[in-house]
Amino acid sequence: MIGSTVVRVAPAKLNLTLAVVGRRPDGYHALHSVMVPLGLADRLSLAPAGGHEDTLHVDGFPTGAGPDDLVLRALAEARRAVGAGWAGPAGPPPALAARLEKRIPVAAGLGGGSSDAVAALDGALEAWGAELSIHERLRIAARLGSDVPFFLAGGPALVEGRGETVTPLRGVIGEPPGVLVVTPPVAVPTPAVFGAYAAGTRPAGGAARTSSVHLADELRSGLDARALVDRAGILAVANDLIPAAAAIVPELVGLRRALRRLLGRPVGQSGSGPTLWVLYPSVSEAEAAAKTVRAAVADGSLPVPGAGQPFIAATTIQPTIHTRSE
Ligand code: C5P
């Protein structure tokens, strides 16, 4: 055993675009989505443990069973894949005690659980001093969930197929754009959203696909941060799952409209929701917007659906995924 604790940063993701481009024989939807990592991130530490079973302790947002499972499932997959090829002492790679500091809201469309899974997979390999090829890591990631392979890209990427085809993009050049994220405390389960889409709740016309292809082309060679923010109006509607998410939680329509009115900027949706996003040229402008939204929630002028408080945070689009905490 290598012995020391490994700490990994697990960033959230934002879908700048999300086009559904077909239905696959396996029942999943074929996607064309430009995804970027955010500064908002969970932290996962993995320490050698004495017992035979991996354990997980979560601080911050409670995760429920699903995402918990994803960290433990990733550790189990990593152990199985390392298996006989492990250069350590006889027997399987030792058990790990995982501690997850959950700062990304759960089931929000921000990919937190998927990011934690990659942090667990790569962190376990580091803790054991083991290696797997990128193909093997991608295969494991795709098994763990559709959003998981993106987090192996190391930065902005075009995501296609069910989520397993990931093409890194050069991304945004210049001062990282600020992002306001607002996550209302409502449940918008991804299978239900895709189910509503499959049942016909979808936009007509294929505009999201056109915008997504165009943005991916621009980010391939690198797009000036200002130019990205200038495209917010187009990107805010380039998500084919917006009507389907609104079919599950109709109040999302009103919240988007109210945020647009309050902030005077386009409001997009990340993934299958319910997180809404607003782009700014800088993080300080996103912070000012977060203050405005918090005040409007507090004085009752911005009604937010759901029970409890919404998650409101200012963050940035990251040029690369920094997996180590400095
Ligand atoms: O792969 P994951 O478990 O994250 O997907 C959750 C659900 O979302 C799937 O069961 C499926 O219903 C839907 N989905 C889909 N097409 C995708 C990704 C997810 O239909 N590309």
Boltz pocket constraint, residues with backbone or C-beta under 6 A from the ligand:
constraints:
  - pocket:
      binder: B
      contacts: [[A, 27], [A, 28], [A, 29], [A, 30], [A, 31], [A, 142], [A, 144], [A, 145], [A, 146], [A, 147], [A, 161], [A, 162], [A, 163], [A, 190], [A, 191], [A, 194], [A, 195]]
      max_distance: 6.0
